[in-house]
Amino acid sequence: MEDKNLGLENISEAALSRLGYMLDNAECGWKQLAKAVAEQPQFCYSDREMTDCSLKVLSPHGSPGRYLLALLADRGCTLAFLLQCLKKIEHREAVGFLTMNVMEQIDIIQQPQSQRIAEGSPVVLSCKAVGPVELQYQWFKGKDEMPEGNSPDLVFNRASPAQQGYYICRVSSGDKYIFSNWAHVYLLRSGGASADSSSSYFPSTASGLNITQQPRPQALMEGDTLCLECSAQANPPPQFQWYFNKELMPKCIRNFLKIPCITTADRGIYACRVYNLYHEMWSDQVQVNIGPGSCSESSWEKTAVDNPEANLKQMGDCCATDKVALLIGNMNYLHHRQLRAPMADVHELTNLLRQLDFKVVSLLDLNWQEMHSAVTEFLLLLDRGVYGLLYFAGHGYENYGNSFMVPIDAPASYTFKHCLWVQEVLQRMQERQTGLNVFLLDMCRKRNPNDEGIPQPDPLRVTANIVFGYATCVDAEAFEVNKDDLSNGIFMSFLKKRLMEPEKVTVILDKVAEDMGRCEITRGRQALELRSNLSERRALTDKIQAPACQIAASTRNLQWAIAHVLPESRCLQFECGVTVQLGFAAEFSNIMIIYTQILETPTDIVSCSAQLSDFTEGPEVDLKRSNQESLHEAESFLLTIDDLLPLKQPQLFTRISALQRLKKELSFTVCLHYKYGNLDEELLEEKRITVGKPLVSKLNLHEPRLFHSSSSDQQMSSFLDSSSFSESFRANLPDLKQNFIGSASTSLPNYRVPMESFACFGLKNEPEETLCPEFLESEEPPAIKSLPSASSEELPFKFSNFQNSI
């Protein structure tokens, strides 16, 4: 390989770090370099890769420029091409550094090695260097120049006594030069060396290859770093290739293997193939055990028998790198019977999971596009070792073992093309290498006679961390109680009593199934079904252990925070002297409550009220239910604020739902109606208020997106500009706005869009939940009214003058 074709991986880490630092600027930096290198197809990077590059600023020592150089090195970028691109973007500092300190400085990166070889065996001495584009090599034996030694490799096909001696290589460019280390070639004659001396270096003279250090078995915990090493001596020098469970690991070609932030997916058998031009050997196969699941079954049984309390101790050893939950409740269907329980069910589960340190995204009434986009954003929050939980309450069906969640805009005779395919979501979750995948599906599983298609999923990975909890069994219906606006479904009524127990997830669901089986009303009508391949004692109560890779954790926190920022409470001063407080609270991730409260009133004004009107198009506001004196009248049945706001002054509440359909900043008019004591006429003052894009509206779920994409830079910029964004956090990320690029919500011309609305000709063929007459007529109905499990002081939903995000 010519010197000008040397790759970036040959540059020292110090030089790469320095070069990356130079590229960390907005005007002439890594973004401009990425555009320049994209002229070559192999260096065109996806929006996701460029977003990952941007997010490196979240790490204390992260560098987007250094990360881009690593991406270029992985795809074989050469020094000459990098220099050409730096000149193209006119980055004089980087060009000068690369020329003077890297390319013009000669650095030997591979020294020739002393060798003992048998007479007649081939000999290869190698010397590799980086530096100026044109490097020249000259080999010497002692002080004598070797005419044939003008390349990095000095080769003798058959070693003879004449080749025995000391060798050195000179690497030069112009008037600059550097010498390698001395290498001694020692010839082992058949009668001149003892068997011991030969075998001490090579186990077999014929092999020419010897593994001097074998990898060792390891037992680690999730979040640790796996390090395996395999050293060898050979002539020519050995090369390495690592294998995991007998499968090739493409980029693992060094004598050591390092995997940061491991999970149970990394548990298995590792081995290294060592080879050169003439020989090949395999290292020992070593077992890598991760977490308590690596213990043998007998050890678990012994622990359970000898020490009943050891079960909890062992379970406590399991940990998550984070916990993330997506909860979807569909109630107000356009062409199907509307449901009542999903709102209370999602609210109940949200409160419980937040107490278990889950990052919860709770959404009501999503159409096809919004459900797909929500799942895509949910997947961005998943990573190695993260516990992922997906809950769905609404209409659904199951055909041939495939489960489908029905969006609110599904036509009357829907098929799988109009729904969200659960098995596909599972496959995408597995690609994120999660520590635990939990699906809780509170929906019917009746067969859909309108759908004869059988979608074929790709093979699922064997990860032993999947749990499915179905509210009912195959070809059966799931029930809800048509009692009041706070009623839970049957499944949630029993699940909420067990969810907080520190037990394995499957044990919790088994207990729920037993509870449902003992209930006279549900027996024979609805039975929970559990499907699982969970091999470890993982519980939803497991603690969170921060991963070694803090960049991923910081990225996940920021991604989640984007969808959970409320506008700041503010005070409005009107010309008449009245002061109005404007406050905000989140009921769900896509439903917000706005309240107005009169704080100060001049003495000559006898009555006044502040009402909201003229909302931005997109979200849903029931004008008949807006500006109400109580939350219940505003159709908010789940928030409690009596202990948060004084009742001395008048206050009005307005509920805004479907925030995911907000396409621009939310604006509305505050209308102050007031009356003086000496006038009969009521006066009016108005103020137009803009509060940005609150809560989940920043994610633009209404826009199509590709799988595995991320939020747009526009969304991120809007988030950083939000007045409620922490000033201390913003201070630590001065250039973050300029560094975010790419979009998950960019419109795609050929991407599937939600189906047009169809006329509803009848519902007789639809698979749906039904109300059980016996359930409603029972003399002792089960206690299913859903109330917050915490007191009003402990509720996570607070008004923004007390807490600005949920």
N, C-alpha and C positions, 0 to 999 in steps of 0.2 A: 504493500500500500504506500503510495506517495505521501510525503509529509503534508502536502496541501489538502489531502483528503482525510487527514486525521479528524476524528469526531470530537465534539465538545466534551465527551466523557473523559478525554485525556487531559483536560485543563484541571489544574489544582482547585480544590474547594475554595481556598482563599481568593484565588483569582475570579472564580465564578461568583462568589459572594460580593466581591467588589464591583464586578461588572453589573450584577443584578441591582445593586444599590444605585448605580448610575442611571439605570433604566426606570427607577421608581419616581417618575415625575409625569405630570399630565401633558406638558407641551411637546416634549420630544422624548418619549419613553417607550415602555413595553407595548402599549397599545399600537403605536405607530410601527414598531418593529413587527408585531403580529400581522399587520396589514402587508408589510413589505415581504415577509417570508411566505405569505399566502399565495404568492405568484407561482410557487411550486406546489402542486396538488398534495404532496405528502405532508406539507406543513400547514394545511387548512384545518383549523380547529373549530369545534362546535361551540355553540353559545354556552353550553353547560361547562365545557372546559375553560372557556374564557371567564365565566362567572366564578368558577373555582379559583382561577388565577386572581381575580379581584378580591376574593374573600380572604386571601392570605394576609391582608392588612389587619385582620382581626387578631392574629397571633402577635404576641409581644415582639417576636423576632422575625415575623413573617415578611416576605418580600415577593410581590407579584412578579417583578423582573426576574428574580432568581428562579421562581417557579416556571416561568415561561422558558427560561434557558434549559431547565430540566426536561420540559416537554419536547423541546427541540433536540436535546441529546437522545431522548428515547427513540426518536424517529430518524436518527442518523445524520443530523445536521453537521456539516463540516465547518472547520474554522474559516476556510476561504469564503464559503457562502455567507456565514455570519458577518464577516468583515465587509463583504459586498453590500449586504442589507443595511448595516450600520452607516456605511457611506451614503447609501441612497436616502436615508432619512436625515442625513447631515448631523449625526450625533458625534461631534468632533471629539468630545471628551472620551467616549467609549472607543472610538476608532483609535485615538492616540494610545489609550491604555492597552487595547488588544494588540496593537502593533509593537509598542515599545516594551511592554512588560510581559506579554504572553508569546506573541509570534516571533519577536526578535530576540527574546531570551530563550536560550536552549535549555531544556529541562529533560533529563533522562527519566522516563517513566517506567522502564523495564530494564533492569540490569542483567548482564549475562551471569549465569550460574556455573559454579565449579561442578564438574561431573566426573564420576568414575564409571567407565564403560568397558565392556568386554572387547577384546580385539576382534575386528571385523564388523562391529556394530556401527550403526549410523550415529553421527554427532551433529547436534544443532545448537549453536550459540546465538542468542537473540539479544539485541539491544534496540529498544524503541525510545524515541525522543519526540518532543514537541518543541516548536519554536517558529522561526521564520518559515515562509512558504516553501523555500527550497533548502532542504537539509542534505548534507553529504555525509556518508559514512565511510570510514576507513579502519579496517582491522589490522592489528599488529600481533605478531608472535614474538614476545620479548620486545626487542627494539627494531625488529625487522618488519617492514611494511609488506602486507600480503596483497599481491596484485589482484587476486580474485575476490578479495574481501571488500567490496564496494556497496554492499547492501545491508539492511538491518540484520539479516540472518546470515551467519557463517555456517555452511553445511559441508560435512565430510560424509560421503556415502558409506565408506568403509574405513573405520579407524585403524591406523597402523602406528608403529612406534614413532614414525616421523611426525605424527600429529600431536604427540604428547608434549605438554608444556604449558606456559602461561600466555593468556590472550587478553587483549584490551582493545576497546573500540574508541575511535575519535569521531565525534559528531561536530560538524562545522557548518558555518554559513558566512561566507565572506571572510572577514578577518576575525570572526568570533568562533570559538570552538570550546569543547568540553570533552573530557575523557570519562569513560565508564570505569567501573570497578574491574579489578583483575579477576579473571576466571581461570581455574586450573583444570586442565583436561588430563586425567590420570588413567593410564591404560592397565586393565587387569588381564594379564596373560594367563593362559590356561594352567601353566605350572608355576607361575610366579607369585600367586596370591593364594592364601589359605582359604579353605571353604568358609571358615568363620568370618574372615574379613569381607568376603563377598556377600554372604548372607546377612551380615549386619547392616548392609546398605540396601540390598535388594533381596527379597525373599527368593527370587528366582532370576538368574541371569537372563533367562529368555523373556521374562515379563517386561523388563525395562520400565516398570511403573510400580510405585509403592505408595500406599496410603499411610501416611505417618500419624494422622490424627483422625479418629472416627467421631462422627456425631454421637451425642449422648442422649438417652431418653430424658424427658422432662415432664414435670407435673406443675402446671401453672394455673393461675386464676384469670378469669376474664378481665380484660383491660391491661394485662401484663404485656411485655414484649418478648416474643419468641426469638431466641438466637441459637442457631445451629452452625457448627463449623466442621469442615472436612478439609484437611491439609494433605498434600501429596507431593512426591518428588518424581520427576520423570525426565526423559530426554527423547524427543523435544518436550518443552514445558507442558504441563497438563492443563486441560480445560475442564470445566465443571458444568453440570446440569442437574438441577434439583427436581425431584418428583414427590408428589403428594398423593397418597393412596394409589400409586402406580400411574398417576396422570402427570403429564409434563407440566412444569411451571415455566412458562415461556421466557420470562424476563429474569429468572433466577439462575444466573450463569457465573456467579462468583464462588469462591471457596467458602463463603459464609452466607447464611440465610437469616434475614431479619424481618420479622413481621410485627409491626407495632399494633397495640390495641386489639389483641386477639379475642376471638369469641369461640363458642363451642363448635362453630363451623370449621375451625382450624384444627380440631382434634382429629388425629389419625396417624398414619404411618408415613414417615419421611425417609427418603434415601437420596443419595447423590451418585450420579454417574460421572466417573473420572476417566478421561480419555485423552489421547493425542493422536498423532498421525499413524502410529503403528500399534497402539495397545489400548485396551479398555478394561476398567475394573469398576465394581460397584461397592459402595460403602455399606456398612451395616444398616439394616432397616431398624429405625428407632420409633418407639411409640411416644407421641406427645399427648398427654392427658390435660384437660382443661376443666377446672371447676369440679364440684362434687360429683357431677355425672361421670367422671372418670373412674370413680371407685367401682369395684366389682359388685355384682348383685349380692354375693354372700356377705360382703362387708355391710351393705345396707340392712340386710336381714338381721345380722348380728346386732347392729346398733339399735334397731327397732325393738328387738326382744330384750336385750340386756339393759337398755336404758331408754325408757319411753320419752324422756325429755330430750334425748339426743336428736330426735326427729326435727324439732324446731331449731336446734343448734346447727344441724347440717343444712337445713333449709336457709338459715340465715347466711350461710356461706355463699349462696347464689346472689348475684347482684346484677343490676342493669347499668349500662352506661347512660341511659336516660329512659324516660317513659313518655309515650306519645299516644293520644287517643283521638280518633275521629268519630263523632257521634252524629248520625243523620236520622232525622225523624220527618217522614212525609205524611202529611195529614190532608191538605186541601187539594185533592186530585181534581183535574179538570174533567175527566171522562169516566171516573169511577167513584164508588162510594167513598165519602169522606170519613176519616178516622178521627178519634178523639184522644186516644191514649199517648201517641208519640210525643207530644209536647211535654207532658208530665214525666214520661219515661226518660227522655233525654235530659231533662232538668235534674231528675233524681240521680241518674248515673253520673252527670257532670259533678254534682256536689260530692259524691262518694269518691270518684277517681281523683279529684283535686286534693282530697285529704290523703290520698296515697301518692302524692307528688307527681301525678300525671300532668303533662301539658295537654289540655283538652281543647279541641275545636268542636263546638256544638252548633249544628246548622239545622234549620227547619225548612221544609218545603222547597226542595231543589228539583229543577228540571234536568233533562238528560245531560245537557252541556255542563251545567253547574255541578252535577254529581261527578262527572268525569274529571273536571278541572279540580274539584275538591280532593279527589283521590290522588291526583298528580301532585298537588301541593303537600298532601299528607305524606306521600312517599319521600319528599325532600327532607322531611323531619326524621326519617329513619336512617340508621347507619349501623355499623358494627356494634352488636351487643345491646341495641335499643329494644325495649319492649314496645311492640306496636299492637294497639287494640282498635278494632273497627266494629262499631255497633250500628245496626240499622233497624229501624222500626217503621213499618209501612207495608204496602202490598208487595207480594213476591210470589214466586213459583219455582218449581224444580222439575226439570226434564232430564231423564237419563243420567242422574247423578250430578247435573250441573244446576247450580242455584243462581237465580237472577233477582236483582232488586229493581223495583219498578219506580221510575221517576214520576213526578206529578203531571208531566205533559204527555205521558204515554197514551197512544190512541186506544180506542175501545177494544180492538182486536190486535193487541200488541204481540210482538215476537221478541226473540233475544236481541234483535237489532235495535230495539227501542229501550233496552234495559241495560243495567250494569251487571257484568258477569263476575260473580264472586271468585271463581277459580282463577280468572285472569288477574284479579287484584292480588290474590295470594302469590301467584308466580312473580309479580312485580315486587311484592314485599320480600320474597326470598332473595331477589337480586340485590337487595340492600344489606344482606347478611345480618339480619336482625337476630337478637337473642331469644325472642319469643314472639309468636304471631297468634293473636287471639281474635276470633271472629264470634260475635254474639249477634245472631240473626233472629229478630223477633218478627217473623213474617210467616205467611202460609207456605206450604211446600206441596200444594196440589199440582197435578200435572196441568199444563196449559194446552188445551186442544187446538188452539190456533197456531201453535209453534211446532212444526215437524222437523225443524232444522236441528242438527246435532253438531254444535261447534266443537272443534278438536283442539284442546289446549296443548301447548308444548309440554314435554315431560317435566314434572316437578322435581326439584332437587330433594335428596334425602337429607333433611336437616334436623329431624327429630325434635322440632320445637313448635309444632302446629297444634292448635286447639280450636275446634269448632263446637260452639254451643248453640244448638237449634232450639227455638222456643217450642217446637212441635216435631213430631216424627214425620217420616216420608209419607207423602200423599195424604196429609192431614192439614187441618186449619189451625190457626192461632187465634185466640179469642181476646176481646177487650170488653170492658164493662161500660155500658152506656149509662153512667151514673151521674157524673158532674164534670166540670171542666178540669178537675185535678185528679182524675182517676188514672191509675196505672193499668197497664195490661197485665194479664195473668203472669207472664214470665217475669216481668220486673217486680211484681208484687212479692214474689218469692226470692228473686235474686238479691234484692236490696238488703235482705235480712242476713245474707251470708257473705256478701262481697268483701267486707272488711276483715274477715277472719284470716289469720296468718297460716293458711294452708295452701298446698299445691293447687294450681288452677283447676285441674281435673277433679280433685277432691271436693272443691267448692261446688262445681257443677253437679257432681254426683249427689251431694247433699241437697241441692236445689231440686234435682229430679226426685229424690226420696220425699222431700216435703210436698211436692206437687202430687206424688202418688198417694200420699196419706190424706190429701184433701178430698173430701167426698164430692165436692162440686166439680173438680177437674179430673177425677179418676175416670178413665174410659173416654175422655173427650180430648184432653191435651196432655201429652207426655214429652218432656224434654229429651232430646237426643244428643249424646256426646260423641264426637269423633276426635281422636287425638293420637298423635305419635310422640307425645312429649316424653322424653327419656330421663329428664332431670326434674328435681323437685322445685320447680320454679313457681313462685307465688306473686300475685299482684302487689303484695306488701313488701317484696324484696327492696332492699335499700339501693340507692343510686350511688355508684362509685365513679368518680370523674375519670374519664379515659385519659390515657397517656397523650393522645393526640388532641390537644386543646383546640386546635383550629376547627375541627369538625364540631366540637361541642359549642364553640362560640358561634359558628355559622348556624347551627340548629336553633340556638336561643334567639338569634336575630331574626331568622326566618319565621319562627313562631310569634315573636313580638310584633312583626309587621301586621298580623291579623288581629291584634288585641290591644290596640291603642285607641283610647277614647279622647274626644276633644276636651280641653281644659275647661273647667267651670269659669265663667266670666261674669262681670257685673256691667250692666248697661245703664248709662246715665242719659236720661231724656231731658229735653229742654224745659219741661214743666217742673223739673226738680225731683221726679220719681226715679228711684234706683231699683232696677230689676236684676235679680240673679238668674243666670241661665246655667242649668246643670245637666249632666248626662249620666246614664247608667246603662249597663249591658245586661240584657235578660238572656240572650244567647249570642253566639259569635256573629250572627247576622240580624239581630233584633236589638234596637236601642230605645231607651226611654229618655225623652227630653222633658224637663220640668222648668217652669218659670215661677219665681217667687218674688213678691214685692218686699223689698228690704226697707226702703225709706219713702215716706210720703209727706209732702208739705201739709201744713195744718189746714190750709184752705181747700184741699182736695178731699172730698167726702167718700169717694169710691173710685177704685181703679182695678184693672185686671190686665195681664199681659198674655195675649194669645198668639199662637203660631199659625201661619198660613203660607200658601204659595211655595210648596216644597219642590225641590229639583225633581225632574221626571226620572222615574226608574223605581225607587223604593215604593212600598205600599203604605199608604196612610189612610185609615178610615176616617174621613172627615166628620162623620157622625159621632165617632168615638174619640176625637181629638179634643184637647183642651178641657179635660175632665178634672173634677175636683178630687178624685181618688184613683188609685191605680186600677182597682177592680173595674171601675166604670170605663177606664181606658183600655180594657181587655188585657191587662197585665195581671195575671192571677198568681204569679210565682214570686214576685219581689215584695219585700217587706221593708218599709222605710220609716215607720212610725218612730223608731228610736233614733233615726238619723237626722231628721229635719224637724225644727220647731213648728208647732201648729198655730203660732200666734198670728202669722201673716198668711194671706190667701196664697194658694199655690195651685197650678194647673199642670196636668200630665198629658203627654202625647206619645203614642207608641208608633215607632217606625220599624217595619219589617221588610224582609227581602232586600237587605242592604247589598247583597251580592250582585244586584242588578243596577247598582249605581255606576254610571259610566263617566261622570265628572264629579267635581267637588259638590258636596251637599250644601245647599243654600236654602234659606227660608226667611220669611219676614216676621219680625216680632211686632205685633200690633198692640200698642198701649191704649186702652180705652179708659178714660178718666172723666170725672165730673166735679165741677166746683159747687160749693154749697149755695152760691147766689145765682147759679145758672141751671136752667132745666135741660139744656142741650148737652149731650155727651160729646166729648172731643176725642180726637184720634191722632196719635203720633206713631210713625213707623220707622223701623230700622231693618235694613237688609243685612243678614248675618251669613257668613260663609265659615264652615267648620272643617273643611278639607274632606278627606275620605276616611270615615271612621271604621274601626273594626275590620271585618273581612272584605269590605269593599275595595281595599287596596290591592287585593289579589286578582281582581278582574276575572272572577270565575265565569262570567258570561262569555268570555272570549275563548275560541278554540285554542288548543295548545297540543304540542307533541308530548309523548310520554317522556318522563325523566328530564323534564326541563324545569327551569326555575323562574322565579318572579322577575319581572322586568326591572330595568334600571330606573324607569320612570316611577314605578311603585316604590323602589327603595329610596329614590330621591325625595319623593313625597313624604315617606316615613321619616327621613332624617330632618326634613324641614318642619315637621310637626312640632308645635309648641310644647306638646306633652312629652317629647322625646328628652330623655335625661340629658341635662347639660354636661354632667360629668362623663357620661358615655360618649356624647358627641365630641367632647374635647379630646378623647383618646383616639378618635377616628377622623382626623382633620381632612383627609383626602378621600374619604369613602365614597362620596357622591361621584367623584370623577372616576373612581375605579370600578364601578358596577356597570357591566354591559350585558347584553343578551336579554332575551325575553322568553318567558314561558307562555305569555299570552298574546304573542304576535299572531295576527290572523293568517291562516293558511288557506289559499284559494281552493285546494282540492280536499280539504279536511272535512269530515262529516259534521253537519250542523244539526241541531235539534229538528225533529219531525214537525211538519206543519200540523196544526190542530185539525182533528177529524170530527165530524159530526157524530154524536153519540146516538147510535141506533138501538141500543139495548145492552144490558149488562148480563144477560143470561149465560154467556160463554166465558165470562171473566173469572179467573181464580182469585178469590178475595176472602178476607176474614169475614166471619159471620157472627152475629150475636146469638148466644145460647139462651133460649127462652127459659130453660130450667135454671140457668145461672141467675137470671134477672128475677125469677119468681121464688128463689130460695128464701126460706125463712131466716137463715143465718148466712147472709152473704159475707165473703171474706173481707177483711179490712184492707182495702186497696186504695184508700185515699192517700195521695202522695203529698206529704208536707216536707219542707226542708229538714234534713236530719240535724242541722246545727241551729243554734239560736240566731236571732236576728243580728246580734253583734258579731257572730262568727261567719255569717254568709259571705261567700266570695264576691257577690255582686254588690258593689258599693257605689254611691254617687260620686261623681268625679271631683267634688270639692273635698272628698276624703281620700279617694284613691283614683288615679287617672287611667288605670288599665286593669284588665281582668286577666 
